[in-house]
Amino acid sequence: MINRRHIRVKVMQSVYAMQQSHNIDIIREEKFLKHSILKMFDLYVLNFQLIIEVQKLAAKKMALSKKKILATQEELKPNTKFTENKVINQIAESISLESYVELNRLNNWEDDDEYVKIIFDELQKSDLYKNYLANTLDSFKIDKAFVIDFFKEIIAPNEKLAEYYEDKMISWVDDIPFVNTWVVKTLSKTKLDKTFVLGTLYKDKDDEDFVSNLFKKTILKHKTYEEDITNKTPNWETDRIADIDMILIKMAITEFTNFPSIPVRVTINEYIEVAKDYSTTKSSYFINGVLDKISKDYMKNKKIIKIGRGLI
């Protein structure tokens, strides 16, 4: 499921896009933001589909090899450990995955099956695959460990696959690392004789509402926040502050004043971490300093009201 940090990243990107395009249609941009997050689930599902399709390709190649006129003993009696992998079969039998694929018409691996072949070829050449087939032990635990390693070592780092995903949807560029972690977590939770069920996009309704509220409130009050930022940075001209830094500070102020259950320190730490990934090398220090000054001023003037213990 999407976490609060990645929600903040998605909101930051939408605020930035809106400001750069000088677009004032908040409703349209909010719809695109939500659509962008929803499409993350497509990416999540496509990865599971890919694992299934690679297994299907392996089974197809085995069947064709058996029909050769001069088939070898190995081709006549192939190692079926991969095609009988219990975890992959569990995923393939998942009703939740099948329903989502049909409802959203995710036929990518039918239309672009060359990527299935690329992944299978790379898998066959790997020591991971050879060692798995050579292992005479048979258990759900071994099968699960192999599938997790298959995804982490073969699928996730594949550059051609990453380029394909990025071509399909530009917002996936930043979503791929997050979704890869999500896939691994889901695979790690699989259990013997348990139905495979896809994860949920949001943890709860609060997280879903957090998307819209953080975005809209930041946009609607960004001019007011800009004045407060200017007052706390007298040695800086507004145009000298990096665009991303300014947006992150405004989003943090929105959290200070509109989300009473989120501690001030948590908010500051979260935006410092986002800045490390998306802004300049010195941005995290700058943002920390500005937010510390603003939060103290807001608390003094009772603009920040937090509910519960330890929330300041």
ROKOL-650507 format. One record per atom (N, C-alpha, C): x, y, z; residue in three letters. Coordinates in steps of 0.02 Angstrom, whole numbers, padded with zeros to 5 digits, always signed. Each point is the difference from the previous one (the first is absolute). Layout:
XYZALA
...
This chain:
+00042-00060+00000MET
-00042+00060+00000MET
+00044+00062+00000MET
-00027+00053-00025ILE
+00037+00063-00003ILE
+00007+00028+00071ILE
+00060+00024+00017ASN
+00010+00029+00066ASN
-00003+00076-00003ASN
+00000+00031+00058ARG
-00007+00073+00003ARG
+00058+00036-00036ARG
+00060-00027+00006ARG
+00057+00033-00033ARG
-00010+00002-00076ARG
-00022-00056-00028HIS
-00009+00000-00073HIS
-00059+00043-00020HIS
-00050+00004+00043ILE
-00056+00046-00013ILE
+00026+00071-00004ILE
+00044+00018+00047ARG
+00029+00067-00001ARG
+00039+00013-00064ARG
+00036-00050-00024VAL
+00037+00007-00063VAL
-00048+00012-00058VAL
-00053-00039-00003LYS
-00049+00008-00054LYS
-00033+00069+00002LYS
-00017+00023+00059VAL
-00030+00067+00007VAL
+00050+00053-00021VAL
+00063-00007+00022MET
+00052+00048-00018MET
+00006+00005-00076MET
-00001-00057-00034GLN
+00006+00000-00073GLN
-00059+00035-00033GLN
-00060-00010+00027SER
-00059+00032-00029SER
+00000+00075+00012SER
+00021+00022+00060VAL
+00004+00071+00014VAL
+00052+00033-00046VAL
+00056-00034-00008TYR
+00054+00026-00044TYR
-00025+00005-00072TYR
-00033-00052-00025ALA
-00026+00000-00068ALA
-00051+00055-00011ALA
-00041+00011+00050MET
-00052+00051-00005MET
+00031+00070-00002MET
+00051+00011+00040GLN
+00032+00066+00001GLN
+00040+00012-00063GLN
+00034-00050-00025GLN
+00041+00008-00060GLN
-00043+00013-00062GLN
-00059-00030-00002SER
-00044+00008-00058SER
-00046+00061+00008SER
+00003+00031+00059HIS
-00044+00057+00015HIS
-00074-00019-00006HIS
-00013-00062+00015ASN
-00068-00026-00002ASN
-00036+00019+00064ASN
-00062+00023-00005ILE
-00037+00020+00060ILE
-00060-00046+00012ILE
-00005-00053-00039ASP
-00056-00047+00007ASP
+00017-00053+00052ASP
-00016+00015+00063ILE
+00016-00045+00055ILE
-00035-00067-00007ILE
-00063+00002-00020ILE
-00039-00061-00006ILE
+00031-00048-00050ILE
+00020+00026-00058ARG
+00030-00042-00051ARG
+00066-00030+00024ARG
+00041+00042+00033GLU
+00065-00024+00023GLU
-00008-00051+00056GLU
-00051+00010+00042GLU
-00012-00048+00053GLU
-00021-00068-00029GLU
-00040+00002-00052LYS
-00021-00062-00033LYS
+00060-00037-00029LYS
+00046+00039-00030PHE
+00060-00031-00029PHE
+00043-00030+00056PHE
+00005+00035+00056LEU
+00039-00025+00057LEU
-00028-00067+00023LEU
-00065-00003+00009LYS
-00031-00062+00023LYS
+00007-00056-00052LYS
-00006+00020-00064HIS
+00009-00049-00054HIS
+00071-00027+00000HIS
+00048+00043+00011SER
+00070-00019+00003SER
+00013-00051+00055SER
-00031+00011+00058ILE
+00007-00047+00056ILE
-00035-00065-00015ILE
-00059+00005-00030LEU
-00038-00060-00018LEU
+00038-00044-00050LEU
+00035+00033-00047LYS
+00038-00037-00050LYS
+00060-00037+00030LYS
+00021+00021+00060MET
+00053-00037+00034MET
-00021-00072+00012MET
-00065-00009+00012PHE
-00025-00068+00012PHE
+00006-00042-00063PHE
-00008+00031-00058ASP
+00010-00036-00063ASP
+00072-00026-00004ASP
+00047+00043+00017LEU
+00070-00018-00002LEU
+00014-00058+00048LEU
-00030+00004+00058TYR
+00006-00053+00052TYR
-00025-00067-00028TYR
-00058+00002-00030VAL
-00030-00062-00028VAL
+00039-00026-00060VAL
+00024+00045-00042LEU
+00039-00021-00059LEU
+00061-00041+00019LEU
+00030+00015+00056ASN
+00059-00038+00022ASN
-00018-00072+00018ASN
-00057-00009+00032PHE
-00022-00068+00016PHE
-00020-00038-00064PHE
-00033+00036-00044GLN
-00017-00029-00065GLN
+00062-00024-00037GLN
+00052+00041+00002LEU
+00061-00016-00035LEU
+00031-00066+00025LEU
+00000-00009+00066ILE
+00026-00061+00030ILE
-00039-00061-00027ILE
-00066+00008-00002ILE
-00043-00054-00025ILE
+00014-00015-00074ILE
+00007+00053-00040GLU
+00011-00009-00071GLU
+00068-00032-00015GLU
+00050+00015+00041VAL
+00065-00031-00009VAL
-00005-00075+00013VAL
-00038-00018+00051GLN
-00011-00071+00015GLN
-00037-00035-00058GLN
-00050+00035-00027LYS
-00038-00028-00056LYS
+00045-00011-00061LYS
+00045+00047-00012LEU
+00046-00005-00056LEU
+00046-00060+00009LEU
+00023-00011+00062ALA
+00043-00057+00015ALA
-00037-00065-00014ALA
-00063-00004+00020ALA
-00040-00060-00012ALA
-00012-00011-00074ALA
-00011+00054-00037LYS
-00011-00005-00073LYS
+00063-00026-00035LYS
+00057+00025+00020LYS
+00063-00021-00031LYS
+00015-00074+00015LYS
-00018-00022+00060MET
+00009-00070+00018MET
-00044-00045-00044MET
-00062+00021-00009ALA
-00048-00039-00041ALA
+00024-00005-00072ALA
+00027+00054-00027LEU
+00026+00000-00069LEU
+00062-00044-00007LEU
+00042+00001+00051SER
+00062-00039-00001SER
-00015-00075-00001SER
-00052-00020+00035LYS
-00020-00071+00003LYS
-00021-00026-00069LYS
-00024+00046-00042LYS
-00026-00020-00066LYS
+00054-00004-00054LYS
+00062+00017+00019LYS
+00054-00004-00049LYS
+00011-00072-00022LYS
+00017-00009-00063ILE
+00012-00067-00026ILE
+00060-00032+00035ILE
+00052+00041+00010LEU
+00061-00026+00032LEU
+00007+00031+00070LEU
-00053-00002+00038ALA
+00001+00029+00067ALA
+00048-00039+00045ALA
+00037+00038+00041THR
+00047-00031+00046THR
-00038-00028+00061THR
+00035-00040+00039GLN
-00031-00028+00060GLN
-00021+00056+00048GLN
+00041+00052+00003GLU
-00016+00058+00043GLU
-00062+00037-00025GLU
-00008+00003-00066GLU
-00059+00033-00029GLU
-00063-00042+00009GLU
+00009-00066-00003LEU
-00058-00045+00009LEU
-00023-00001+00073LEU
+00048+00005+00046LYS
-00017+00000+00070LYS
+00032+00062+00033LYS
-00028+00059-00013PRO
+00029+00063+00025PRO
-00010+00009+00075PRO
+00041+00044+00028ASN
-00007+00018+00070ASN
-00058+00049+00006ASN
-00052-00021+00035THR
-00062+00040+00004THR
-00005+00041+00065THR
+00055+00006+00034LYS
-00001+00036+00065LYS
-00027+00071-00007LYS
+00022+00035-00052PHE
-00023+00069-00010PHE
-00073+00003-00022PHE
-00019-00043-00046THR
-00070+00001-00025THR
-00049-00025+00052THR
+00025-00033+00052GLU
-00044-00024+00054GLU
+00011+00040+00065GLU
+00034+00056-00006ASN
+00013+00042+00059ASN
-00066+00017+00035ASN
-00003-00017+00063LYS
-00063+00006+00038LYS
-00022+00072+00009LYS
+00047+00045+00009VAL
-00018+00071+00011VAL
-00027+00031-00065VAL
+00034-00014-00056ILE
-00023+00028-00064ILE
-00068-00029-00017ILE
-00010-00064+00012ASN
-00065-00030-00014ASN
-00054+00030+00044ASN
+00018+00016+00062GLN
-00047+00032+00046GLN
-00021+00069-00027GLN
+00049+00037-00025ILE
-00014+00066-00029ILE
-00043-00007-00062ILE
+00016-00049-00042ALA
-00037-00010-00062ALA
-00074-00019+00012ALA
-00013-00030+00057GLU
-00068-00021+00018GLU
-00038+00053+00039GLU
+00032+00057+00011SER
-00031+00053+00041SER
-00060+00032-00036SER
-00056-00002+00034ILE
-00062+00030-00028ILE
+00006+00076+00001ILE
+00031+00027+00053SER
+00005+00073+00005SER
+00044+00028-00056SER
+00054-00036-00017LEU
+00044+00023-00054LEU
-00035-00008-00067LEU
-00031-00057-00012GLU
-00035-00012-00063GLU
-00056+00050-00012GLU
-00037+00016+00053SER
-00056+00047-00005SER
+00026+00070-00018SER
+00054+00020+00033TYR
+00028+00067-00013TYR
+00025+00004-00072TYR
+00034-00051-00022VAL
+00027-00001-00069VAL
-00056+00005-00051VAL
-00053-00038+00010GLU
-00057+00002-00048GLU
-00036+00066+00002GLU
-00012+00026+00060LEU
-00037+00062+00008LEU
+00037+00059-00031LEU
+00066-00001+00007ASN
+00041+00056-00025ASN
+00035-00014-00066ASN
-00016-00057-00028ARG
+00026-00019-00066ARG
+00076+00006-00005ARG
+00034-00029+00048LEU
+00073+00001+00001LEU
+00027-00057-00044LEU
+00002+00013-00064ASN
+00023-00051-00047ASN
+00070+00014-00026ASN
+00040+00035+00041ASN
+00067+00021-00021ASN
+00043-00057-00024ASN
-00001-00056+00036TRP
+00047-00054-00017TRP
-00025-00042-00059TRP
-00061+00012-00022GLU
-00023-00029-00063GLU
+00022+00044-00058GLU
-00006+00065+00009ASP
+00019+00047-00053ASP
+00076+00008-00005ASP
+00034-00003+00056ASP
+00072+00012+00002ASP
+00036-00060+00030ASP
-00011-00059-00029ASP
+00028-00061+00028ASP
+00076-00006-00006ASP
+00031+00044-00038GLU
+00073-00002-00006GLU
+00034+00011+00068GLU
-00034+00037+00044TYR
+00029+00013+00066TYR
-00003-00063+00044TYR
-00050-00040-00011VAL
-00004-00065+00035VAL
+00059-00043-00021VAL
+00016+00001-00065LYS
+00057-00039-00026LYS
+00066+00026+00027LYS
+00006+00066+00004ILE
+00061+00030+00026ILE
+00013-00022+00072ILE
-00052+00002+00041ILE
+00008-00020+00070ILE
+00014-00074+00006ILE
-00034-00041-00041PHE
+00011-00073+00004PHE
+00071-00018-00022PHE
+00024+00032-00052ASP
+00068-00013-00024ASP
+00051+00018+00053ASP
-00011+00056+00033GLU
+00047+00022+00052GLU
-00003-00048+00060GLU
-00060-00023+00016LEU
-00009-00047+00055LEU
+00037-00066-00014LEU
-00008-00026-00061GLN
+00031-00064-00019GLN
+00077+00003+00005GLN
+00028+00058-00014LYS
+00073+00007+00002LYS
+00027+00009+00071LYS
-00043+00013+00047SER
+00022+00018+00067SER
+00018-00061+00043SER
+00045+00011+00046ASP
+00018-00052+00049ASP
-00059-00013+00046ASP
-00039+00052+00012LEU
-00059-00007+00043LEU
-00046-00056-00027LEU
-00012+00001-00064TYR
-00045-00050-00032TYR
+00032-00069+00001TYR
+00064-00003-00018LYS
+00035-00065-00003LYS
+00003-00032+00069LYS
+00015+00040+00051ASN
+00003-00027+00068ASN
-00068-00022+00026ASN
-00051+00037-00020TYR
-00069-00018+00020TYR
-00020-00067-00030TYR
+00013-00009-00064LEU
-00018-00063-00033LEU
+00041-00058+00027LEU
+00061+00013+00020ALA
+00044-00053+00025ALA
-00017-00021+00072ALA
-00037+00043+00034ASN
-00018-00015+00070ASN
-00053-00055+00002ASN
+00018-00057+00029THR
-00047-00058+00001THR
-00053+00007+00054THR
+00010+00047+00046LEU
-00050+00012+00053LEU
-00060+00035-00030LEU
-00059-00017+00025ASP
-00062+00028-00026ASP
-00042+00026+00057ASP
-00009+00066+00003SER
-00042+00029+00053SER
-00026+00067-00022SER
-00053+00022+00032PHE
-00029+00066-00014PHE
+00050+00055+00018PHE
+00037-00011+00054LYS
+00049+00050+00023LYS
+00054+00010-00053LYS
+00025-00054-00030ILE
+00051+00005-00052ILE
-00028+00034-00062ILE
-00061-00018-00018ASP
-00032+00030-00058ASP
-00010+00076+00010ASP
-00020+00018+00060LYS
-00011+00071+00015LYS
+00065+00039-00003LYS
+00052-00027+00030ALA
+00065+00034+00000ALA
+00025+00010-00071ALA
-00012-00051-00043PHE
+00022+00006-00070PHE
-00039+00055-00035PHE
-00065+00003+00008VAL
-00042+00051-00035VAL
+00020+00070+00022VAL
+00012+00008+00065ILE
+00020+00066+00025ILE
+00067+00020-00031ILE
+00048-00047-00002ASP
+00065+00015-00030ASP
-00005+00011-00075ASP
-00044-00038-00032PHE
-00013+00008-00072PHE
-00022+00071-00015PHE
-00046+00025+00042PHE
-00024+00068-00011PHE
+00055+00051+00016PHE
+00033-00008+00057LYS
+00050+00049+00022LYS
+00062+00002-00045LYS
+00022-00058-00024GLU
+00063-00004-00037GLU
-00008+00003-00076GLU
-00058-00021-00026ILE
-00009-00004-00072ILE
-00050+00052-00026ILE
-00059+00003+00030ILE
-00053+00044-00025ILE
+00012+00073+00020ILE
+00006+00013+00064ALA
+00005+00070+00024ALA
+00058+00039-00031ALA
+00060-00029-00009PRO
+00056+00040-00027PRO
+00002+00004-00076PRO
-00046-00034-00035ASN
+00004-00003-00073ASN
-00013+00069-00031ASN
+00049+00027-00035GLU
-00005+00067-00028GLU
-00050+00005-00057GLU
-00003-00052-00041LYS
-00047+00001-00057LYS
-00072+00000+00026LYS
-00012-00037+00052LEU
-00067-00002+00030LEU
-00017+00067+00031LEU
+00048+00031+00033ALA
-00010+00066+00031ALA
-00016+00052-00054ALA
+00035-00003-00055GLU
-00013+00046-00056GLU
-00070-00010-00028GLU
-00020-00063-00004TYR
-00067-00016-00025TYR
-00053+00030+00046TYR
+00008-00009+00065TYR
-00048+00028+00048TYR
-00002+00076-00004TYR
+00058+00031-00006GLU
+00003+00073-00004GLU
-00033+00026-00063GLU
+00006-00037-00054ASP
-00033+00020-00063ASP
-00076-00006+00005ASP
-00023-00048+00040LYS
-00071-00010+00008LYS
-00033+00055+00040LYS
+00035+00023+00052MET
-00027+00054+00041MET
+00057+00037+00034MET
+00006+00064-00014ILE
+00056+00039+00022ILE
+00005+00003+00077ILE
-00056-00001+00034SER
+00002+00004+00074SER
+00029-00063+00031SER
+00005-00054-00038TRP
+00028-00063+00027TRP
+00075+00005+00012TRP
+00032+00050-00029VAL
+00073+00008+00010VAL
+00017+00001+00074VAL
-00038+00039+00038ASP
+00013+00006+00072ASP
-00036-00053+00041ASP
-00048-00034-00031ASP
-00039-00051+00036ASP
+00034-00069+00000ASP
+00042-00013-00049ILE
+00030-00067-00007ILE
+00035-00024+00063ILE
+00046+00039+00031PRO
+00033-00025+00061PRO
-00050-00017+00056PRO
-00049+00044+00009PHE
-00050-00011+00052PHE
-00040-00063-00014PHE
-00024-00007-00063VAL
-00040-00059-00018VAL
+00040-00064+00006VAL
+00064+00002-00019ASN
+00043-00059+00007ASN
+00003-00024+00072ASN
+00007+00047+00046THR
+00001-00017+00072THR
-00067-00029+00021THR
-00054+00028-00026TRP
-00068-00023+00015TRP
-00009-00072-00024TRP
+00024-00015-00060VAL
-00006-00068-00027VAL
+00037-00050+00044VAL
+00061+00017+00020VAL
+00040-00044+00043VAL
-00036-00012+00066VAL
-00028+00052+00030LYS
-00036-00008+00063LYS
-00060-00046-00008LYS
-00035+00007-00055THR
-00058-00042-00013THR
+00021-00073-00009THR
+00053-00012-00038LEU
+00026-00068-00009LEU
+00022-00030+00066LEU
+00029+00041+00043SER
+00025-00024+00064SER
-00057-00023+00046SER
-00060+00026-00012LYS
-00057-00017+00042LYS
-00038-00062-00024LYS
+00019-00027-00058THR
-00035-00060-00025THR
+00011-00058+00047THR
-00053-00040+00008LYS
+00003-00058+00045LYS
-00029-00062-00035LYS
+00025-00058+00021LEU
-00024-00063-00028LEU
-00074-00009+00012LEU
-00035-00022-00052ASP
-00073-00014+00004ASP
-00042+00062+00016ASP
+00028+00059-00013LYS
-00037+00062+00008LYS
-00011+00032-00068LYS
-00059+00027-00011THR
-00014+00033-00064THR
+00041+00063-00006THR
+00030+00009-00059PHE
+00038+00061-00013PHE
-00048+00058-00012PHE
+00007+00053+00039VAL
-00043+00058-00007VAL
+00043+00062-00010VAL
-00018+00040-00049LEU
+00038+00062-00011LEU
-00006+00047+00059LEU
+00051+00041+00011GLY
-00003+00049+00053GLY
-00050+00055-00017GLY
-00011+00045+00047THR
-00045+00056-00012THR
+00041+00062-00016THR
-00028+00045-00040LEU
+00036+00059-00020LEU
+00012+00047+00058LEU
-00051+00012+00040TYR
+00005+00044+00058TYR
-00008-00041+00065TYR
+00034+00022+00052LYS
-00005-00033+00064LYS
-00072+00007+00027LYS
-00027+00061-00007ASP
-00068+00013+00024ASP
-00027+00063-00033ASP
-00060+00019+00019LYS
-00032+00059-00029LYS
+00038+00064+00017LYS
+00031+00001+00059ASP
+00039+00059+00020ASP
+00057+00014-00049ASP
+00034-00052-00021ASP
+00055+00008-00048ASP
-00026+00024-00068ASP
-00058-00027-00019GLU
-00029+00021-00065GLU
-00020+00074+00003GLU
-00029+00021+00056ASP
-00020+00070+00008ASP
+00061+00045+00006ASP
+00054-00026+00028PHE
+00062+00038+00009PHE
+00026+00026-00067PHE
-00009-00040-00053VAL
+00022+00020-00068VAL
-00034+00065-00021VAL
-00066-00001+00001SER
-00038+00058-00024SER
+00010+00061+00045SER
-00004-00011+00065ASN
+00005+00056+00047ASN
+00068+00034-00002ASN
+00053-00040-00002LEU
+00067+00029-00003LEU
+00010+00040-00064LEU
-00023-00028-00055PHE
+00008+00034-00064PHE
-00040+00065-00003PHE
-00064-00005+00013LYS
-00044+00059-00007LYS
+00017+00056+00048LYS
+00013-00017+00062LYS
+00015+00051+00050LYS
+00068+00034-00013LYS
+00047-00038-00028THR
+00064+00030-00017THR
-00008+00050-00058THR
-00038-00020-00049ILE
-00011+00043-00059ILE
-00039+00063+00020ILE
-00053-00008+00038LEU
-00044+00056+00016LEU
+00033+00053+00045LEU
+00049-00021+00041LYS
+00031+00048+00046LYS
+00074+00012-00014LYS
+00023-00019-00059HIS
+00072+00003-00013HIS
+00026+00073+00002HIS
-00040+00048-00019LYS
+00022+00070+00001LYS
+00010+00024+00072LYS
-00046-00018+00043THR
+00005+00018+00071THR
+00063-00031+00031THR
+00010-00064-00015TYR
+00058-00036+00026TYR
+00065+00031-00026TYR
-00002+00024-00061GLU
+00059+00029-00031GLU
+00022+00063+00038GLU
-00049+00037+00024GLU
+00016+00060+00040GLU
+00034-00019+00065GLU
-00026-00053+00032ASP
+00030-00023+00063ASP
+00071-00026-00011ASP
+00010-00033-00056ILE
+00067-00026-00015ILE
+00048+00057-00012ILE
-00022+00051-00036THR
+00041+00059-00014THR
+00021+00035+00064THR
-00047+00005+00048ASN
+00014+00032+00064ASN
+00053-00038+00041ASN
+00002-00066-00011LYS
+00048-00041+00038LYS
+00065-00011-00038LYS
+00005+00027-00060THR
+00062-00006-00039THR
+00021+00068-00026THR
+00015+00048+00044PRO
+00015+00069-00020PRO
+00063+00006-00043PRO
+00044-00048+00004ASN
+00062+00002-00040ASN
-00007-00034-00067ASN
-00061-00022-00015TRP
-00012-00035-00063TRP
-00054+00034-00041TRP
+00014+00013-00063GLU
-00052+00023-00045GLU
-00043-00061-00017GLU
-00065+00011-00008THR
-00046-00056-00013THR
+00021-00040-00062THR
+00023+00034-00052ASP
+00018-00035-00062ASP
+00067-00038+00007ASP
+00034+00010+00056ARG
+00062-00037+00012ARG
-00013-00068+00034ARG
-00060-00007+00027ILE
-00018-00062+00033ILE
-00023-00050-00054ILE
+00030-00059+00000ALA
-00018-00051-00050ALA
-00075-00013+00000ALA
-00028-00008-00059ASP
-00073-00010-00006ASP
-00024-00059+00043ASP
+00037-00055-00002ILE
-00020-00059+00038ILE
+00003+00015+00075ILE
+00052+00036+00021ASP
+00006+00017+00071ASP
-00061+00041+00023ASP
-00018+00049-00041MET
-00057+00044+00017MET
-00064-00042+00006MET
-00009-00046-00047ILE
-00061-00042+00001ILE
+00000-00045+00062ILE
+00056-00030+00016LEU
+00004-00044+00058LEU
-00014+00038+00065LEU
+00026+00061+00005ILE
-00012+00040+00060ILE
-00074+00018+00005ILE
-00031+00018-00056LYS
-00071+00016+00000LYS
-00042-00060+00019LYS
+00018-00059-00025MET
-00036-00061+00018MET
+00007-00015+00074MET
+00059+00011+00027ALA
+00011-00012+00072ALA
-00043+00048+00042ALA
-00004+00063-00022ILE
-00041+00049+00037ILE
-00073-00022-00003ILE
-00021-00027-00056THR
-00069-00026-00006THR
-00011-00055+00052THR
+00048-00042+00008GLU
-00006-00054+00050GLU
-00001+00029+00071GLU
+00042+00049+00012PHE
+00001+00031+00067PHE
-00070+00024+00020PHE
-00033+00033-00047THR
-00062+00036+00016THR
-00065-00038-00014THR
+00004-00053-00038ASN
-00063-00034-00021ASN
-00005-00073+00020ASN
+00053-00028+00027PHE
-00001-00071+00018PHE
+00020-00008+00074PHE
-00047+00008+00045PRO
+00014+00001+00072PRO
+00029-00065+00028PRO
-00008-00055-00036SER
+00025-00064+00027SER
+00072-00015-00021SER
+00029+00042-00044ILE
+00069-00012-00022ILE
+00047+00044+00040ILE
+00046-00029+00039PRO
+00047+00040+00040PRO
+00043+00046-00044PRO
+00015+00059+00026VAL
+00041+00048-00036VAL
+00067-00030-00021VAL
+00032-00035+00048ARG
+00066-00028-00015ARG
-00003-00053-00054ARG
-00054-00038-00001VAL
-00009-00051-00053VAL
-00005+00034-00068VAL
-00039+00053-00004THR
-00008+00037-00062THR
+00068+00027-00024THR
+00037+00032+00044ILE
+00065+00028-00018ILE
+00047-00055-00026ILE
+00003-00055+00037ASN
+00045-00055-00019ASN
-00019-00029-00068ASN
-00065-00007-00012GLU
-00023-00028-00064GLU
+00022+00043-00059GLU
-00008+00065+00007TYR
+00018+00045-00056TYR
+00075+00007-00009TYR
+00037-00008+00054ILE
+00073-00002-00005ILE
+00021-00060-00042ILE
-00031-00057+00012GLU
+00017-00061-00037GLU
-00020+00005-00074GLU
-00058+00030-00013VAL
-00021+00009-00070VAL
+00049+00046-00036VAL
+00021+00053+00034ALA
+00047+00048-00029ALA
+00066-00034-00019ALA
+00023-00047+00041LYS
+00062-00035-00014LYS
-00003-00037-00067LYS
-00059-00024-00017ASP
-00009-00039-00062ASP
-00017+00044-00061ASP
-00032+00057+00012TYR
-00027+00037-00056TYR
+00026+00072-00009TYR
+00041+00024+00047SER
+00024+00068-00008SER
+00076+00002+00005SER
+00027+00058+00017THR
+00073+00010-00001THR
+00033-00032+00062THR
+00066-00004-00001THR
+00036-00032+00055THR
-00008+00037+00066THR
-00010+00066-00003LYS
-00006+00040+00061LYS
-00073+00013+00020LYS
-00047-00024-00042SER
-00070+00016+00012SER
-00027-00026+00067SER
+00021-00059+00020SER
-00026-00029+00062SER
+00017+00044+00060SER
+00060+00029+00001TYR
+00021+00044+00054TYR
-00040+00065-00001TYR
-00009+00028-00060PHE
-00037+00062-00009PHE
-00073-00009+00023PHE
-00031-00054-00024ILE
-00070-00014+00017ILE
-00008-00011+00075ILE
+00046-00036+00029ASN
-00003-00013+00072ASN
+00002+00066+00039ASN
+00045+00045-00019GLY
+00007+00063+00034GLY
-00062+00044-00006GLY
-00027+00005-00061VAL
-00059+00042-00012VAL
-00061-00028+00036VAL
-00010-00066-00004LEU
-00059-00030+00032LEU
+00005+00003+00076LEU
+00060-00003+00026ASP
+00008+00006+00073ASP
-00021+00069+00024ASP
+00020+00052-00038LYS
-00018+00069+00018LYS
-00075+00011-00007LYS
-00027-00023-00057ILE
-00072+00010-00012ILE
-00043-00037+00051ILE
+00018-00062+00016SER
-00039-00040+00047SER
-00001+00032+00069SER
+00057+00026+00023LYS
+00004+00033+00065LYS
-00043+00063+00001LYS
+00003+00038-00056ASP
-00040+00061-00005ASP
-00075-00016-00001ASP
-00018-00052-00037TYR
-00071-00020-00005TYR
-00026-00025+00067TYR
+00041-00037+00037MET
-00022-00025+00065MET
-00008+00057+00049MET
+00045+00047-00004LYS
-00003+00059+00044LYS
-00064+00039-00013LYS
-00020+00005-00063ASN
-00060+00037-00019ASN
-00062-00044-00007ASN
+00006-00062+00026LYS
-00056-00048+00002LYS
-00029-00016-00070LYS
+00043+00003-00050LYS
-00021-00021-00067LYS
+00006-00075-00009LYS
+00037-00031+00045ILE
+00007-00073+00000ILE
-00035-00028+00061ILE
-00048-00043-00011ILE
-00035-00032+00055ILE
+00002-00076-00013ILE
+00035-00036+00043LYS
+00006-00071-00009LYS
-00040-00037+00055LYS
-00026-00057-00018ILE
-00041-00038+00047ILE
+00037-00063+00021ILE
+00002-00013+00064GLY
+00032-00061+00025GLY
+00069+00013+00028GLY
+00026-00050+00035ARG
+00066+00006+00032ARG
+00056-00004-00051ARG
+00053+00037+00013GLY
+00060-00005-00041GLY
-00008+00025-00071GLY
-00052+00040-00013LEU
-00012+00022-00069LEU
+00033+00067-00018LEU
+00030+00031+00047ILE
+00037+00062-00015ILE
+00072-00018-00017ILE
